């Protein structure tokens, strides 16, 4: 329980970096992720999508599923005691911000409308 509290204290302190970083994604086929300098200390998960056709609905849906899974890992949503509403709200907020940032970073002409 203490490790979860410590993790959320760290997440709260890193909230601006998490908003900026969320989930690392690569723009291109090589699938290598990188972090911005300001967010280098923030937790991150690499989401590879070079194998997906982002112009198709199926490819976009697959990428969205990968992003959601990665965001849940980074924000430790599944590790939260749901009885602690403050920690749950922090984790869910982190998850939403990570998903939004990741999808914005790959949206545009490459990704089919979902």
Secondary structure, 3 states (H helix, E strand, C coil): CHHHHHHHHHHHHCHHHHHHHCCEECCCCCCCCCCCHHHCCCCCCEECCCCCCCCCHHHHHHHHHHHHHHHHHHCCHHHCCCCCHHHHHHHHHHHHHHHHHHHHHHCCCCCCCC
